[in-house]
Amino acid sequence: MRKKLEESMLKIALLSVSLLVASAPAINANIPAMAKAFPNVPLSTVELLTTISSMFLMISVLTSSFIARKIGYKQTILLGIIIVAIFGTLPAFTHSFWLIMISGALLGYGIGLFNSLLVTMISYFYHGEIRTSLFGMQSAFEGLGGIFITFVAGQLLQINWQAPFYAYLLAVPVILLFFIFVPNVQVEKKDEHINEDGNNTYKGVLGYTFVIFIVSMLYMIMGIKVSTLMTSKGYGQASDTSLVIIALGIGSMVSGSMFGSILRKCKQYTITLGFILLSIAMFLIGVAQSTGIVIFSGFVIGFAFRNVFPYLIHKINEQKVRNASLATSLFLAGSNLGSFLSPYGAILLQKLIKANDLSRLFYADGVCFCLLAIGTLFIVKKVK
């Protein structure tokens, strides 16, 4: 009985950290209020608060495995959560814009310290179907955490522009859970079991990284353009975007909790299914004339993306490379870089289709996902 309880608490402690992975964008809705609070700071500089965390998250993801080998994996993850707790809430106590900017950068750095290492820790403790299911649950908890922190931050915004930053106090119970229930591990031992042809396996890792870079760029176009699309067509307001984001998070949670069973049934066609659903959802947004259809499409996009993302993580962990945590770090860096560059991806797509109409941009996005679906289907058939 005690052993089962310890095993359950270990899973809860590991998954609780995922609640913080998607927490950086939680204060995005705070930007207009902050722009009023700092009238002497250019709006473009205030908006930089929404992306600076992603920039430092990428840097941190790439260095986390090296830090972990110096001070330990558990200690590195704890350090990241503590950084999130301190610098996530610091803006609630200061009126210095540049200190808030530094806090945003360090928030991203803290998230990056545990983002990839969580995958490595799950791979250390679990194998087979249990590990695959936990990868899906990890995605579900990311969606749940993003929804919860965004909702709390939105409610606190009614007090003043500083209050939303208290939402990052969620990191405090996560620190306690992880510290108490997760043991110290020597993950390096897992890296001793490697394939003889190490170059080819790393080529596979780089291939998956390139795929998630493209997918993340196309996926984020919805996030940055859907508000403008709804307001320009006259069937929605900017505030309705939050409903779309919540629907996206719910879709992510549902998909993550079902990922293990989806993978068992669809096997290598799981990623193709994800791309087909993403393509359909983008076309639906393009033709939509009501907020309800866009909200439903947001749910489908969240569901589909969280089929694709954990599937690729699963494939990365099947590549028995010399440094598994570095492989995961490269993959996550590719994902974050794609998200960071998505505004430029949208500009490139608009130039390719030679149109500024946002509906046509979503059609083009849908075509890209359709081509990815055909490409993965062809690769699966060829491999078989």
C-alpha positions in Angstrom: 0.0 0.0 0.0 2.8 2.4 1.0 4.7 1.6 -2.2 1.7 2.3 -4.4 1.2 5.6 -2.7 4.9 6.5 -3.2 4.6 5.6 -6.9 1.4 7.7 -7.3 3.0 10.7 -5.6 6.1 10.3 -7.8 3.9 10.6 -10.9 2.0 13.5 -9.4 5.2 15.3 -8.5 6.7 14.9 -11.9 3.6 16.0 -13.7 3.0 18.9 -11.4 6.1 20.6 -12.8 4.5 20.5 -16.2 1.8 22.9 -14.9 4.5 25.6 -15.1 5.8 24.8 -18.6 3.2 26.9 -20.5 3.0 29.7 -17.8 5.1 32.3 -19.6 2.3 33.7 -21.8 -0.1 34.1 -18.8 0.6 37.8 -18.5 0.1 38.6 -22.3 -3.4 40.0 -21.5 -1.6 42.4 -19.1 0.2 44.2 -21.9 -2.3 47.0 -22.5 -2.5 47.8 -18.7 1.3 47.8 -18.5 1.6 50.1 -21.5 -0.6 52.6 -19.6 1.5 52.2 -16.4 4.7 52.9 -18.4 3.7 55.7 -20.9 7.3 56.7 -21.4 8.3 53.2 -22.6 7.5 52.5 -26.4 4.7 50.0 -26.9 7.0 47.8 -29.0 9.3 47.5 -26.0 6.4 46.7 -23.6 5.3 44.0 -26.1 8.8 42.5 -25.9 7.7 41.1 -22.5 5.6 38.6 -24.4 8.6 37.1 -26.3 11.7 37.7 -24.2 10.9 34.7 -22.0 10.8 32.4 -25.2 14.2 33.7 -26.2 15.8 32.9 -22.8 13.9 29.6 -22.6 15.6 28.5 -25.8 19.1 29.4 -24.3 18.2 27.6 -21.1 16.9 24.4 -22.8 20.2 24.1 -24.7 22.3 24.4 -21.5 20.1 22.5 -19.0 21.6 19.1 -19.7 25.2 20.4 -19.1 24.1 22.1 -15.8 22.3 18.9 -14.7 25.5 16.9 -15.2 27.3 19.3 -12.9 24.8 19.8 -10.0 22.4 16.9 -10.6 19.1 16.5 -12.4 16.8 16.9 -9.4 18.7 20.0 -8.3 18.6 21.6 -11.7 14.8 21.1 -12.0 14.3 22.5 -8.5 16.5 25.5 -9.4 14.3 26.2 -12.4 11.1 26.0 -10.4 12.6 28.3 -7.7 13.6 30.8 -10.4 10.0 30.7 -11.7 8.6 31.3 -8.2 10.9 34.3 -7.5 11.1 36.1 -10.8 7.5 35.2 -11.9 6.2 37.1 -8.8 8.9 39.8 -8.6 7.1 42.3 -10.9 4.2 42.4 -8.4 6.6 44.2 -6.0 8.5 46.6 -8.3 7.7 49.6 -10.5 10.9 49.4 -12.4 10.1 48.4 -16.0 13.6 47.2 -16.7 13.6 45.0 -13.6 10.3 43.6 -14.9 12.0 42.9 -18.3 14.9 41.1 -16.6 12.4 39.1 -14.5 10.6 38.0 -17.7 13.9 36.9 -19.2 14.8 34.9 -16.0 11.3 33.4 -15.9 11.9 31.9 -19.4 15.4 30.7 -18.3 13.9 29.0 -15.3 11.2 27.2 -17.4 13.9 26.0 -19.8 15.9 24.5 -17.0 13.2 21.9 -16.3 11.4 21.7 -19.6 13.6 19.1 -21.3 14.8 17.4 -18.1 11.3 16.4 -17.2 11.2 14.2 -20.3 14.5 12.7 -19.3 13.3 12.0 -15.7 10.1 10.3 -17.0 12.3 8.2 -19.3 14.5 7.2 -16.4 11.7 6.1 -14.1 9.2 4.6 -16.6 9.3 2.4 -19.8 7.0 1.1 -22.4 3.3 2.0 -22.4 3.5 3.7 -19.0 6.2 6.1 -20.3 4.2 6.8 -23.4 1.1 7.6 -21.4 3.0 9.9 -19.1 4.3 11.8 -22.1 0.7 12.4 -23.1 -0.3 13.3 -19.5 2.6 15.7 -19.5 1.1 17.5 -22.4 -2.3 17.5 -20.6 -0.8 19.0 -17.5 0.9 21.7 -19.6 -2.5 22.6 -21.1 -4.1 22.6 -17.6 -1.4 24.8 -16.1 -1.6 27.2 -19.0 -5.4 27.5 -18.6 -5.3 27.8 -14.8 -2.5 30.5 -14.6 -4.0 32.5 -17.5 -7.5 32.4 -15.8 -6.1 33.4 -12.4 -4.0 36.2 -13.9 -7.0 37.5 -15.8 -9.1 37.6 -12.7 -6.3 39.4 -10.7 -6.0 41.9 -13.5 -9.2 43.5 -12.3 -7.3 44.6 -9.2 -4.3 46.3 -10.9 -1.6 45.6 -13.5 0.8 44.0 -10.9 -1.7 41.6 -9.3 -1.6 39.0 -12.2 2.0 38.1 -11.3 0.9 36.5 -8.1 -0.4 33.6 -10.3 3.2 32.4 -10.4 2.9 31.4 -6.7 1.6 28.1 -8.0 5.3 27.2 -8.3 5.6 27.1 -4.4 3.5 23.8 -3.9 5.2 22.4 -7.0 8.6 22.9 -5.3 7.4 21.1 -2.2 6.0 18.2 -4.1 9.1 17.7 -6.3 11.5 18.1 -3.4 9.7 15.6 -1.2 8.6 12.8 -3.6 11.2 12.8 -6.4 14.5 11.0 -5.5 17.9 11.9 -6.7 18.9 10.0 -9.9 21.9 9.4 -12.0 20.4 9.8 -15.4 23.9 9.5 -17.1 23.7 5.7 -16.6 20.7 5.6 -19.0 22.9 7.1 -21.7 25.3 4.2 -21.7 22.9 2.1 -23.8 23.5 3.7 -27.2 23.3 2.6 -30.8 26.6 1.9 -32.5 25.7 4.2 -35.4 25.5 7.4 -33.3 25.6 9.7 -36.3 22.5 8.3 -37.9 20.5 8.5 -34.6 21.5 12.1 -34.2 20.4 12.7 -37.8 17.0 11.3 -36.7 16.9 13.7 -33.8 17.7 16.7 -36.1 15.0 15.5 -38.5 12.4 15.5 -35.8 13.7 18.9 -34.5 13.2 20.3 -38.0 9.7 18.9 -38.2 8.6 20.4 -34.9 10.2 23.8 -35.9 8.0 23.9 -39.0 4.9 22.6 -37.1 5.3 25.1 -34.2 5.7 28.0 -36.6 2.5 27.0 -38.5 0.6 26.2 -35.3 1.4 29.6 -33.7 0.1 31.5 -36.7 -3.4 30.8 -35.3 -2.5 32.3 -31.9 -1.1 35.6 -33.3 -3.7 36.1 -36.1 -7.0 34.7 -34.9 -8.0 37.9 -32.9 -7.4 40.2 -35.8 -9.3 37.8 -38.1 -12.4 37.8 -35.9 -12.4 41.5 -35.3 -11.8 42.3 -39.0 -14.7 40.1 -40.1 -16.9 41.6 -37.5 -18.2 38.5 -35.8 -16.0 38.6 -32.7 -14.1 40.9 -30.3 -10.5 40.8 -29.1 -11.7 39.5 -25.7 -13.1 36.4 -27.5 -9.6 35.3 -28.2 -9.3 34.2 -24.6 -12.2 31.7 -25.2 -10.3 30.3 -28.2 -7.1 29.9 -26.1 -9.1 28.2 -23.3 -10.6 25.8 -25.9 -7.2 25.1 -27.2 -6.0 24.3 -23.7 -8.9 22.0 -23.1 -8.2 20.2 -26.4 -4.6 19.8 -25.3 -5.7 18.3 -22.0 -8.1 15.8 -23.6 -5.6 14.8 -26.2 -2.8 14.4 -23.6 -4.9 12.2 -21.4 -5.8 10.0 -24.4 -2.4 9.9 -26.1 -1.5 6.4 -24.8 -4.6 4.8 -26.2 -4.4 6.9 -29.4 -0.9 5.7 -30.1 -1.8 2.1 -29.4 -4.7 2.2 -31.9 -3.1 4.5 -34.6 0.5 3.6 -34.1 2.8 5.3 -36.7 -0.3 7.0 -38.3 -0.8 9.1 -35.1 1.2 12.0 -36.5 -0.6 11.9 -39.8 -3.9 12.0 -38.0 -2.7 15.1 -36.1 -1.7 16.9 -39.3 -5.1 16.1 -40.9 -7.0 17.5 -37.9 -4.8 20.6 -37.9 -5.4 21.1 -41.6 -9.2 20.8 -41.2 -9.2 23.2 -38.2 -7.2 25.9 -40.1 -9.6 25.7 -43.1 -12.6 26.0 -40.7 -11.1 29.2 -39.2 -10.6 30.5 -42.7 -14.3 30.1 -43.6 -15.8 30.8 -40.2 -18.4 33.5 -39.8 -19.1 33.0 -36.1 -17.1 32.8 -32.9 -18.4 29.4 -32.0 -16.8 27.8 -35.1 -13.4 29.4 -34.2 -13.7 28.2 -30.6 -14.4 24.7 -31.8 -11.5 24.9 -34.2 -9.3 26.0 -31.3 -10.2 22.9 -29.4 -9.4 20.7 -32.5 -6.0 22.5 -32.9 -5.1 21.9 -29.3 -6.2 18.2 -29.5 -4.2 17.7 -32.8 -1.1 19.5 -31.8 -0.9 17.4 -28.6 -1.0 14.3 -30.7 1.9 15.5 -32.8 4.1 16.9 -30.0 4.2 13.9 -27.6 4.5 11.5 -30.6 7.7 13.2 -31.7 9.0 13.2 -28.1 8.2 9.5 -28.0 10.2 9.0 -31.2 13.1 11.1 -29.9 13.3 8.8 -26.8 13.4 5.7 -29.0 16.6 7.1 -30.5 19.2 5.7 -28.1 21.7 8.5 -28.5 24.7 9.2 -26.2 23.1 12.1 -24.5 19.3 11.7 -24.3 18.7 15.0 -22.4 20.6 16.9 -25.1 18.5 15.4 -27.8 15.4 16.4 -26.0 16.8 19.9 -25.5 17.5 20.3 -29.2 14.0 19.2 -30.0 12.4 21.7 -27.5 14.7 24.5 -28.7 13.5 23.8 -32.3 9.9 24.0 -31.0 10.4 27.3 -29.2 12.3 28.8 -32.1 9.5 28.0 -34.4 7.0 29.7 -32.1 9.3 32.7 -31.7 9.6 33.1 -35.5 5.9 32.5 -36.3 5.2 36.2 -37.0 7.8 36.0 -39.8 6.4 32.7 -41.0 3.0 34.4 -41.4 4.6 37.2 -43.4 6.4 34.7 -45.6 3.2 32.7 -46.2 1.3 35.9 -47.1 4.0 36.8 -49.6 3.9 33.4 -51.2 0.1 33.5 -51.7 0.4 37.2 -52.6 -2.6 38.2 -50.4 -3.1 40.1 -47.2 -6.5 38.6 -46.6 -6.2 36.7 -43.3 -8.7 34.0 -44.4 -6.4 33.1 -47.2 -3.5 33.0 -44.8 -5.4 30.3 -42.8 -6.2 28.4 -46.0 -2.4 28.4 -46.8 -1.7 27.2 -43.2 -4.2 24.4 -43.8 -2.5 23.5 -47.1 0.9 23.3 -45.4 -0.5 20.9 -42.7 -2.2 18.9 -45.5 1.2 18.5 -47.2 2.8 17.4 -43.9 0.1 14.8 -43.6 0.7 13.5 -47.1 4.5 13.5 -46.5 4.3 11.6 -43.2 1.9 9.1 -44.8 4.3 8.6 -47.7 7.2 8.0 -45.3 5.2 5.5 -43.2 4.3 3.6 -46.4 7.9 3.6 -47.6 9.3 2.4 -44.3 6.8 -0.4 -44.2 
